[in-house]
Amino acid sequence: MDSVPTKKKSQATAVTAEPPAAPDRRSELLGTAAEVFAEQGYNATTVRKIADHAGMLAGSLYYHFDSKESMLEEILRTFLDELWDGYDAVLGAGLGPRETLEALVTESFREIDRHRAAVAIYQKESKQLVAQERFAFLAESQRRFEKAWLSTLERGVAERVFRADLDVRLTYRFVRDTVWVAASWYRPGGQHSPEEIARQYLSMVLDGIAVREQP
C-alpha cells in the first residue's frame, strides 16, 4: 500500500497569530486604553484590564501592542503631536498678543474635546512619567508649552495690550491650570462646543464677570 505523502510543515501548521490591527481597530483599542488609564491610573491598570474593557483576551491585545507602556506612549504622543500642530499654526499666524492668547485657549479646549482621556492622563501622570527615558518627550513639551504662553503674555505687556502690573508667570499658571482641568468634567458631545466654552472662559478671564457701570 502506497504511503500518503505528508504535507510540508509550512502548509500543515495553522497560523494562530492575529493580523496587525487595522487603523480603525488600533485607534479603538488605544481609545479604550486611554479611558482605562484615565479612570484607574497608570500603575493600577494592567493589560488584562484593558483587554477586558475592549472585549478581548489579554493575549490577543499583545498581537497589537507589546506592552501597556507602548500604548500609553502612543496615546500621549498622538495628543501632543496634534496639540503642537494647532499651537504652531497659532504662533506662526502673526496675530497680536490678545488674539494669540484667545486662539491658544480655543485650541486647548478643542484638544480636550478630541483627547479628553489623554489630557486627564497627562495631568495626573506626567510628573511620574518624565523620570522614565521613554517619556522624556513630556518634559520637552512642557518647556515648549511654558515658553509659548509666557512669551505671549510678555509680548502683551510690552505692547500695552495687557496691564503693566501683570504677573505673567502667575497668570500663566492660572490660565494653564484652569483650562486643562476641564478634562475632569468635560464630555464630548455635551451641551457646549469647545469653541463656546473657550468664548465663555475668555470672556471671564479677559473682561471679568462683574457688570461694569456706564460712565
Secondary structure, 3 states (H helix, E strand, C coil): CCCCCCCCHHHHCCCCCCCCCCHHHHHHHHHHHHHHHHHHCCCCCCHHHHHHHHCCCHHHHCCCCCCHHHHHHHHHHHHHHHHHHHHHHHHCCCCCHHHHHHHHHHHHHHHHHHCHHHHHHHHHHHHHHCCCHHHCHHHHHHHHHHHHHHHHHHHHHHCCCCCCCCCHHHHHHHHHHHHHHHHHCCCCCCCCCHHHHHHHHHHHHHHCCCCCCCC
